[in-house]
Amino acid sequence: MTDGRDASGCCRWPAPRPQEALGAGRFEPGCPECGRPLAPGVVAEDTAPDPRNVYADTKLAQEHLAASWARATVGSVTALRCHNVYGPRMPRDTPYAGVAALFRSRLMNGQAPQVFEDGAQRRDFVHVRDVARANVLALEQAAFSSRREEGLRAYNIASGEPCTIGDLADAVAAAFGGPDPQVTGAYRLGDVRHIVAPPARPRPPRAGIRRISVVRRGHGGVRRDAH
């Protein structure tokens, strides 16, 4: 999910993108009131949730269950909201495979990566090592902190630097020396156009998220990390 701002600067939540717009290649959402184009915004931890698909619903349900447990037990829950995770040994043949691994799978078979929509949709990619470090630091904070916060507290695990899917596909294809990506215009109902979150909440200690762009890691790094 992502918020947006229209040309007047007023914050607007875009409505779910209708199938007729997606089928016509109109992928950018507009203001639900006036229809003017929206500029992508960011989703902070305290932004009101607005899940748009079953996967997002299940993630939010997990937080609700954990929060209910915390209230009933006067306990404390740390929820890590990991964005698009990539890195070594990422599975590439499951519904949960990362897009970098899917691109790699096609390239290894001599096929061009398939890019949905127009390739301009933005995602925040975070390395699996940063995710592992975030989990360790959250556990250490819970174990050694003298001040425990009751209830559920969520933290974005993200780089803070979005990358378009098209740019990612170009970088992976170049790294593998494979065919150029194909922008298909295909789409999935329920997909959100842009998903960007700031890693801003200060506690538990930040996971040392590297301020990187997947494309700027270099072709060697992209190739290694797409495995």
C-alpha positions, 0 to 999 in steps of 0.5 A: 500500500502507498499513499499519494499526493495530488497536484494541489498537495492534498494527501489522498488515498488512491482507491483500488485500481479498476480492472478496466484501467489496468487493461487499458494500460493506465497503471498510475492511480489518480485522486479518487475525488478529482482524478488528477494524477497522484505523486507516490508517497511513503507508508510509515509504521503508523499509517492506517492499514489498507490491505488490497489483497489476500496476502496483505490481509493475512499479514495484517491479521497476524499483527491483530492476533499478536496485538490481542495476545499482548493486550490479554497478557500485558505483553510486548510484541515487535512486528518487523514489516520486511519489504521486498527481500532479496539475496542468496538462496532465494527460492524461485519456483514458489508463489513467494519467490522474489521478483529478482529470483524470478528474473534469474530463473528465466535468464538461466533458461535463456528466456527474457525476464517478464516485467508486468505493467510498464515496469515503472512500479516502485518497490523497496528492496532489502537484503536478506542479511539486513533482515536477519540483523533486524531480527537479531537486534529486535530479539536483543532489545527484548531480552536486554532492555530495561524498559519494555513497551506493552502492546504491539510496535511495528517497524519497517525493515526497508532500505528507504531507496525505492527501485523500479521493477524495470530497472531491476530487470535491466540490471539482472539481465545485464549481470547474466548477459541474457536477453533484454527484459520484456515489458508485457503490460500484464497485471495482477488485480490487487497489486499496489502500484508503488510500495515505499516505506521509510525506515524511520522508527528509532527503536529497537536499534535500527538494523543498520539497513544499508542505504543501497539501490539494487541497481547501484550495487553493481552487476556482480552483486546483483548476480550473486544476490539474485541466486 
